[in-house]
Amino acid sequence: MSKAYDRARLTELFGNDFRALAEVEREFLDTARAAEREITGTDDLAAIARVAHRLKGASGMIGADALCRVADGVERAANAVDRPGVRRLHGALSEEVRRVAEQAGVAAG
């Protein structure tokens, strides 16, 4: 299976300082997990679209391509007023957040 995100991309952006990279990974995961909870915890499709859009951007920045694609799908579904589509993508979103955490070596949150 492919990597959940591109750590080399983080190194390009933030240098090769282990502590700095670990902090960026933790902050990204905090953001991703908060987005996942917010998407799960509301039926407000406009809010879901905004959160998914932010997650898509953050995922793209660190090279988490699969998570970026899922967040894009959630955003599109929310903008299309497709609540069942948003809910169908929840499992994939959770799985990709889990994969990023696993690759980063960060305990499940």
C-alpha positions in Angstrom: 0.0 0.0 0.0 1.2 3.5 -0.7 2.4 5.9 1.9 -0.3 8.0 3.6 1.7 11.2 3.1 5.0 12.4 1.7 7.4 13.0 4.5 10.0 14.2 2.0 7.7 17.0 1.1 7.6 18.0 4.8 11.3 17.9 4.9 11.4 20.3 1.9 9.0 22.7 3.6 10.3 22.5 7.2 13.8 21.2 7.0 15.3 18.0 8.4 14.8 18.7 12.1 13.2 15.6 13.6 11.4 17.6 16.4 10.0 20.2 14.0 8.7 17.5 11.6 7.2 15.6 14.5 5.4 18.8 15.7 4.1 19.5 12.1 2.8 15.9 12.0 1.1 16.2 15.4 -0.4 19.6 14.4 -1.7 18.2 11.1 -3.2 15.2 12.9 -4.9 17.4 15.5 -6.4 19.4 12.6 -7.4 16.3 10.7 -9.0 14.7 13.7 -10.9 17.9 14.6 -12.1 18.1 11.0 -13.2 14.4 11.1 -15.2 15.0 14.4 -16.8 18.2 13.0 -17.8 16.5 9.8 -19.3 13.6 11.8 -20.9 15.8 14.4 -23.0 18.1 12.2 -25.6 18.0 9.5 -24.8 21.6 8.4 -23.6 21.0 4.9 -22.1 24.4 4.5 -20.0 23.8 7.7 -19.0 20.4 6.4 -17.9 21.9 3.1 -15.7 24.5 4.8 -14.1 22.0 7.1 -13.5 19.6 4.2 -12.0 22.4 2.2 -9.5 23.2 5.0 -8.6 19.6 5.4 -8.1 19.2 1.7 -5.7 22.1 1.7 -3.7 20.9 4.7 -3.6 17.4 3.3 -2.3 18.7 0.0 0.4 20.6 1.7 1.9 17.5 3.4 1.3 15.3 0.4 -1.5 13.2 1.9 -2.9 12.6 -1.5 -5.5 10.0 -0.6 -6.8 12.1 2.3 -6.9 15.2 0.0 -9.0 13.3 -2.5 -11.4 12.1 0.1 -11.7 15.6 1.6 -12.4 16.9 -1.9 -15.1 14.3 -2.3 -16.7 15.3 1.0 -16.5 19.0 0.0 -18.1 18.3 -3.3 -20.9 16.2 -1.8 -21.6 18.8 0.8 -21.7 21.6 -1.8 -24.1 19.4 -3.9 -26.4 19.0 -0.9 -25.7 15.2 -0.9 -25.8 14.3 2.8 -25.8 10.5 2.0 -22.7 11.1 -0.1 -21.0 12.9 2.7 -21.8 10.1 5.1 -20.7 7.4 2.7 -17.2 9.1 2.6 -16.9 9.2 6.3 -15.3 5.7 6.6 -12.7 6.6 3.9 -11.9 9.9 5.7 -11.4 8.1 9.0 -9.3 5.4 7.4 -7.0 8.0 5.8 -6.6 10.0 9.0 -5.7 6.7 10.7 -3.1 5.9 8.0 -1.5 9.3 8.4 -1.3 8.8 12.2 0.1 5.3 11.8 2.8 6.5 9.3 3.7 9.4 11.6 3.9 7.1 14.6 1.3 9.1 16.5 -1.2 7.2 18.7 -4.8 7.1 17.7 -6.8 10.0 19.0 
